């Protein structure tokens, strides 16, 4: 039986950045090591109250635990979009006059 991976959480990454082991994170949150290990490997998705505990121990906003589902745009892409919109607006304004 294969386990589905969620790949939505950054617990392992954030714990590493904060130099907290998964074992220590489990102790400080009161979550069993086995379950915390599964959470950190994205095998299990925790209950909301566990997300709050994990965020508190890692000293991060709970939103930082999640992987972004939206593609980040570069500054160049954003500027191109702004220029495109500005150009369209200028065109509409000149057509109206």
N, C-alpha and C positions, 0 to 999 in steps of 0.2 A: 504494500500500500504506500503510494507516494504522498508526501506532505506538500501541500500547496504553500508557496512562498508569497508573501504579501508585498515585500519590497516597498513599503510605505514609510517605514520608520528609520530614523538615523541614530538609534540608541547606541549602537556599537561605535559609530563614528564620533558621536559627541562624548561618550565616556572616554574614548581614547584621547580626544582633544583636551579633556579636563583631567587627564591622567588618573582616571578612576577605573579600576578593574571591574569586570562584570561581577565577580565575587563580592567586591566591596559595595557595588551598586545594589546587589541583592540584599546584603546585610542592612544597608542604610534605609532601604525601602520596605524591608520586611517581606519581600517577595522571595520565594524559594530560588536557590541557585539554578535548579533545573529549568524552572519556568522563565527566569530572567535570561538564561542562556538561549532559550527558544525565542524569546522576544528579540534579543539582540541579533539573532541570526534571521529574523523575519520569518520564522516558522509559525509562531503564534502571534496573534494580535491581542494586546492586553485590554482589560476593562478600563473604562474612563478613569476610575479612581486610581488605578495603577499608573496611568499616564501622568496624572497630577503628581503622584509621589516621585516618579522618575524625573520629571521636569524640575521638581523642587530640589532633589538631591544634586542634579546636574547644574542647578542654578541657571536654568534657561526658561524662556517663555515656552509654554506648551506647544505653540505653533512650530517652534524650531525642531521639535521631535520628528516632524513629518517631512518627507521628500516632496518638493514642489511638483505639482502635476501640470504646471504651465511652463511653457518654454520661455526662458529668459531671452530678451532681445538685447542685442548689443547697442551701444550708443549710436553707432553708424546707422543701424536699422531703424532706430527710433527717429533720428534726424531725417532719414529718407521719407519716413511716413509723415512727419510733420511738414516737410517740404511739399510732398504730394498733396496733402490736405490743403495747405496754404495756396498752392497753385490752383487747385480746383475752386477754392473760394474766390480767388482773384479773377478767375475766368468767369464765374457766375456773376460777380459784381460788374465786370466790364460788359457782359451780355445784357445786363439790366439797364445800363445807361445808354 
